[in-house]
Amino acid sequence: MIARRLAAILFLPLMLAFGTGVYLYLGTMKSTAVKQHAQLPTVTKPRFVLPGTMFVVQEGRLFKLSGGGFTEIGPSGDWSQPTLTPNHSQMVAVLRGGWSSDLYLLDVKGTVIKRLTKDDSKYITSNHWAFYPQISADGQTVFFGTDNPKFSNLDPGVDLSVWSMPINGTQSQGRRWTDPYWYTGGDTSPIPVAGGLLFVRHSIDNTTASDDEP
């Protein structure tokens, strides 16, 4: 009985000492190396040369990989998600601002041909986001995700719905394809296919959803 009581009394201090020792030991294994930015593609050399041309983005900068070397293209800015037209003569890319993002049409040298959307506003609740551009097989239409229209000015959600617009037209000619499930992120990553559209829909599992306020 005495041994059991001693074991019970010593158990908690021993466990605390053991846990502290493990924590301190793991702390000695943390890296103390200074964080460094990744090298730009232009100062690296691919291990082998691929045929054709690839467009990539690093830290908001556009690069072209061709003939075994990278070349930076396009104006400065926070660029992302470049996608080529079917004839490989142009691309649509996202340019992000502080409170909005827009789609731009560029040639393969990175020269801006025109701005496709105008989503910035002096009022934060009137700003919009445009992402995930994809171009139809005939090269005439761009599909993308946007939070336009917002749920309301008093409760501005940022759930995306899928829209399309003619590349050679205007944003006012846009067509809305989907209605998102609010407060989930919405509908993203549209891919136009023959006779329809593929996209990702985010939703809430009805078995775990609740309308009660916390």
Secondary structure as UniProt FT lines:
FT   HELIX           2..27
FT   TURN            28..29
FT   HELIX           41..43
FT   STRAND          53..58
FT   TURN            59..60
FT   STRAND          61..66
FT   TURN            67..68
FT   STRAND          69..73
FT   STRAND          78..84
FT   TURN            86..87
FT   STRAND          90..96
FT   STRAND          101..107
FT   TURN            108..109
FT   STRAND          112..115
FT   HELIX           124..126
FT   STRAND          130..135
FT   TURN            137..138
FT   STRAND          141..146
FT   STRAND          160..166
FT   TURN            167..168
FT   HELIX           171..173
FT   STRAND          175..176
FT   TURN            182..185
FT   STRAND          186..193
FT   TURN            194..195
FT   STRAND          196..201
FT   TURN            206..208
//
